[in-house]
């Protein structure tokens, strides 16, 4: 990875988000908040419909980083801010596109900061999304 330059695009990965993914995530996480499966409840609280779990969105973006890194253990730090929820139609699906670019390099530490852009339905859903990855 010594040939990396700040600004280089490292990857773009697209994930399909549908109601089945929400069910699987709810079961794995224990987060059964009805805004993630019940249209009526989601609308009653002011949402545009059922939304994906924020942590599921964060996890999918992290998966894109670990796939690029080739080793989940190489991800030393990771953080995001949630900016917009992903509304998940029924029936249907929405695509989450995650792009990673080199934000900073630290040759002495052997790390790269990967700046992530995560977009769904034309809007950015994560902000300040960054991962610190060991490159050696």
C-alpha positions in Angstrom: 0.0 0.0 0.0 3.0 2.2 -0.2 1.7 3.5 -3.6 -1.3 5.2 -2.0 -1.8 8.9 -2.3 -4.2 11.2 -0.4 -7.4 11.5 -2.5 -7.1 8.1 -4.1 -10.4 6.2 -4.4 -9.9 2.8 -2.8 -13.3 1.2 -3.4 -17.0 1.6 -4.1 -19.3 -1.1 -2.7 -23.0 -1.3 -3.1 -25.3 -3.0 -0.6 -29.0 -3.8 -1.0 -31.1 -2.8 2.0 -34.5 -4.4 2.2 -37.0 -5.4 4.9 -35.5 -8.8 5.1 -32.1 -7.3 6.1 -33.9 -5.3 8.8 -35.4 -8.5 10.2 -32.1 -10.2 10.2 -30.4 -7.2 11.9 -33.1 -6.9 14.5 -32.7 -10.6 15.4 -28.9 -10.3 15.6 -28.9 -7.1 17.6 -32.0 -7.4 19.7 -33.2 -4.0 18.4 -36.9 -4.5 17.8 -37.9 -0.9 17.8 -41.1 -0.8 15.7 -39.8 2.1 13.5 -37.6 -0.6 11.8 -40.6 -2.8 10.8 -43.9 -1.1 11.3 -44.9 1.5 8.8 -47.7 3.0 10.9 -45.5 3.5 13.9 -42.7 5.0 11.8 -45.1 7.5 10.3 -46.7 8.3 13.7 -43.3 9.4 15.0 -42.7 11.6 12.0 -40.6 9.4 9.8 -41.2 9.0 6.0 -41.6 5.2 6.6 -39.8 2.3 8.1 -36.0 3.0 8.5 -32.9 0.9 8.6 -31.1 0.6 11.9 -28.4 3.2 12.0 -26.0 0.6 13.4 -26.8 -1.7 10.5 -25.8 1.1 8.1 -22.6 1.7 10.0 -21.9 -2.0 9.9 -22.3 -2.2 6.2 -19.9 0.7 5.7 -17.5 -1.1 8.0 -17.8 -4.2 5.9 -16.7 -2.3 2.8 -13.6 -1.2 4.7 -12.7 -4.6 6.0 -13.2 -6.2 2.5 -10.8 -3.6 1.1 -8.3 -4.1 4.0 -8.5 -7.9 3.7 -8.3 -8.3 7.4 -10.9 -7.0 10.0 -8.1 -6.8 12.5 -6.4 -4.2 10.4 -9.2 -1.7 11.2 -7.8 0.1 14.2 -10.5 2.8 14.7 -13.8 3.5 13.1 -16.5 6.2 13.6 -19.4 7.9 11.9 -22.1 10.4 12.5 -25.6 9.5 11.4 -27.0 12.3 9.2 -30.1 10.8 7.5 -32.1 7.6 8.0 -32.4 5.1 5.1 -36.1 4.7 4.4 -36.8 1.1 3.3 -39.8 0.6 1.0 -42.1 -2.4 1.1 -42.1 -4.0 -1.3 -38.8 -3.0 -2.7 -35.2 -2.2 -1.7 -32.8 0.7 -1.6 -29.1 0.7 -2.4 -26.5 1.9 0.0 -23.3 3.0 -1.9 -20.2 3.2 0.2 -17.0 4.8 -1.3 -13.7 4.9 0.4 -10.9 7.4 -0.3 -7.5 8.0 1.2 -7.9 10.8 3.7 -4.5 10.8 5.3 -1.4 8.6 5.4 1.0 8.0 8.3 4.0 6.1 6.9 5.7 5.9 10.3 2.7 4.3 11.9 1.9 2.3 8.8 -1.7 3.5 8.7 -4.1 5.1 6.3 -7.2 7.0 7.2 -10.0 6.0 4.9 -12.7 8.7 4.5 -16.1 7.1 3.6 -19.0 8.5 1.7 -22.3 6.6 2.3 -25.3 7.4 0.2 -28.7 6.0 -0.3 -31.6 7.3 -2.4 -29.4 10.2 -3.5 -28.7 11.5 0.0 -25.6 11.2 2.3 -26.6 9.0 5.3 -23.3 9.0 7.2 -21.0 12.0 7.9 -17.5 12.1 9.3 -17.3 8.5 8.5 -13.6 7.5 8.9 -11.6 4.3 9.5 -8.0 4.1 10.5 -6.5 1.0 8.9 -3.1 -0.6 9.5 -1.3 -1.1 6.1 1.6 -3.2 7.3 
